[in-house]
């Protein structure tokens, strides 16, 4: 789970300062969240990209 440090912390994940974002297990994340040391980083869903294939123009198709 991706979290953001709210304070300077150190542990198995290394030294982090307020604002650092890092990934920890869900169990570790919940423990840190409960102690108000980190906050979860919202998962951003990438916008869907169009999957349409480009069409050839009529002139290019006749060549």
N, C-alpha and C positions, 0 to 999 in steps of 0.2 A: 504494500500500500504506500502511496506517495504522500508524504507529510511535509509540513513547513515548520521549522523551529520557531518558537515564540520567545525563547531565551537561549543563552549559551548552554550547551549540554555536551557531554562526552560519554562514550560507552563503546560497545562493540561496533557500532557504526562509525566510529571516529569522533573527532571534535567538530561540532556544528555551532554556528552563531545564529542569532536571531535573523530570520529571513531565508536561511538555507533550506532548500528543498531536497529531500532524499527519500529513498525507498527502504522500508523495513517490513517485516512480516506483519500480518494482521494482528497477531497477539501482542507483539511489541508495540505496534502503533496504538492499539487500544490502551495499553498500559501508560504510554506517554501522553495520550489524549486525556486520560483520566486524571493525570497529575498536572494537566494544563501546561505541558512543556512544548507540545506541538499541536497543530491543527491539521485536519485532513485537507489535501489539495483536491479540489473538484476535478473529476475526470472530464476532459474536454472531448467532445465528439466532433470529429472533423466533418465539415459539410460534405455532402455527397457530391461527387464530381460527375458531370454528364458522361455517359458511356456511349454516346452516339458516335458512330464512325463517320469520319468526314466523307462527304459525297463528292464525287468528281463532277466537274461542270460538264455540260453537254459538249462544249468545244474540245475539252481535253479527252473526252470519251471517243470522239470521232477521229482523233489523230491516229 
